[in-house]
Amino acid sequence: MKMVSRTTSLSTIAARGRPRTGLLALLTLLCCLVPSLTAAHEQKTAVTRILFNDSTGNIEVVHRFFIHDAEHAAGVVFGEAQNLMESADSRKLFSNYVMNRFAIAAEDFRGETTELNLEYVGEEIEGQFLWVYQEAEQLQDLSALSVVHVALRDIWPDQANLVNVEKDGQIYSLSFADSAESLRVEL
């Protein structure tokens, strides 16, 4: 009977370990990516644009929400599931929720403040977003805006709402995060 040597060199052990190390590295990478892919949508952010339309003389407000977040929030707020994709009534209900949690006060050069009467214009779904539209008459001698935006923040404390105010070619950004409920921007 012939004896086979079981002596293994360090290079043989290292060579055997490489595929396992590579596989382990690949699995570790995948484990890191999977939570980030699922968390990518869970950022809880909404974007609102306030535009000054010189053609109409109006201030236009455009809110953009992820449809998934809006449906989840509507279910929490109204106590039953809402299908915003298929139901115009559900979209209108959610739009009313947004309008009750968003306001703008305009300040003129004399320091007098007037709350804008924001009118509902409509809503629509485009891709993964629900858009809610409002507008108000533009005031003369506008020097600053105070904005309140707490939509979805009463449901998720980590919700962040970004508001971009666009006037005369300038963009002013307000970030509603943490405890911020009302922010002011000078124009």
N, C-alpha and C positions, 0 to 999 in steps of 0.2 A: 504494500500500500504506500502510495506516495503522499507525503505531507505537503500541504500548501501553506506557505508562509502567510500569516495574518498581519505581518508588519505593514503598516500603512505610513507613507511619508506625509509630511506636513503639506506638501504641494497637492497631494491627492485629496486630503481632507479639505483644503481650501477650495479645490476645484469642485468637489461635491457640494460645498456650502454656497457657492455662487448662485446656482439656480434658485436655491431656497431663499437666499438673501434677496435676490431679484424679485422673486415672487412675493416675499414678505414686504419689500419696498412698494411693489405695485398695489398690494392689498392695503397697505397703510395709506398710500396716496388716494385710492378709491374711497376709503373710509373718511378721509378728510374732505374729499370733494362732495360726497353724497349729502352730508349735512349742509354744506354751503349751497348746493343746488336747491335743496328744499327750503333753505332759509332765504334764498334770493328773493322770493316773493314776500316773505314775511317781514319786510322792512317797514311796513306800515307808514307809507308816505302818500300824501296827496299834494297836488300842485294847483294853485289858483293864479290866474293872470287877471290883472286889472289894467284895462286898455282905455286910452283916451282917444275916441274916434272923432277926428276933426270934421269928417264928412257929415255925421249925424248930430254932432254936438253932445253925444252921450258918453257916459262912462260904461264900458262893457266889462262884465265879470264872467270869467270862464273857469269853472271848477272841473278838475279831472281826478277821478277816483278809479282804482282798480275795481273791476266789476265784482271780483271774488270778495274783496274787502267790503264793498258796498252791500252785497247780498248778505254776508255774514253779519254786518252791523245792523242791517234792516231787520234781520231775524231776532237779534238781541233787543233792539229798541221796541219793535212792535209785537214781540212775543210769539211770532210765528214765522215760518220760512217765507221768504219773498223771492220770486223768480223775476229778477229785473230784466233778464234777457227776453222773456216772452210776455211780460205783463206791463202795459203802459200805466196801469193804475199803481203798480208797485214802484215804477220809476218816478211817478209823480209824488207818491208818498215819501220816497227817499229824498227827492228834491226839496220837499217841504221841510224835512228834517234838516237838510243842509242850510236852507234859507233861514231857519230859526236859530242857527248857530254861527251865522256869519253876518257881520255888519261893518259899515264904513261910515266914519264921521269926517267931514271935510272942514278944514280950517282955512280961513281967508287971511289976508295980510294984516287985518285989524285984530286978529286973534279970536274972532268969533267962530264958533263951531256949530255946524249943522249936520245932523244925521241924514245920510242919503236915503231916499225912498227907493230901495232896490226892488224892481219889478221882475217877476218870473218871466223868462222868455221861452224856455223849453229845456228839453233834455234829449240826449241821443246816446246810442251805444255805437262805438266804433272799435272793432277789435276787442282787446281786453279791457277797454276803458268805458266808464260811464261819464258823460259830460253833462254838466248842469250849467245853464246860461241865465244870467241876470243882467239888467241894465238900469241906469238912472240918468236923469238929466245932469249935465255937467254944470257946476257952479262957476261963476266968474271969480277972478282974483284968488284962485286956489293956491295956498302955500304949503299945506301939509295934509296928510291923511292919517287918521287913527283907524286901525283895522282890528276887529275881533274875529278870531277864527278858531272855534272849538269843535268843529265837526269831527266825529270819530274819536276825539280825545276824551270824551266822556265815557267811551267804551274801552279804549286801549290807552293807558297812560303813556306808552312809548310811541304813540302816533305822532308823527311830525308833519306839519302842514307848511309848505313853502308857498309864499305869496310873492309874485313878481309884479311890480307896478311899472308899467311902461308909459312914459310921457316924454314928448319932445326928443325922441331918440335916445333917451336914457332909461336904464333898467335899475330899479331899486328893489332889493330882495329883503323880505321879512321871513324869519324862520320861527315858526311856532313849535317849540319843543319844551320839554320839561314843564315848568309851571307858567310859561308865557301864554296869556290869553288875549292880551291887547298890546299891539305894538304901533309905534308912530314913525312915519317917514316924512321928512321935509322934501318938498319937490323944488 
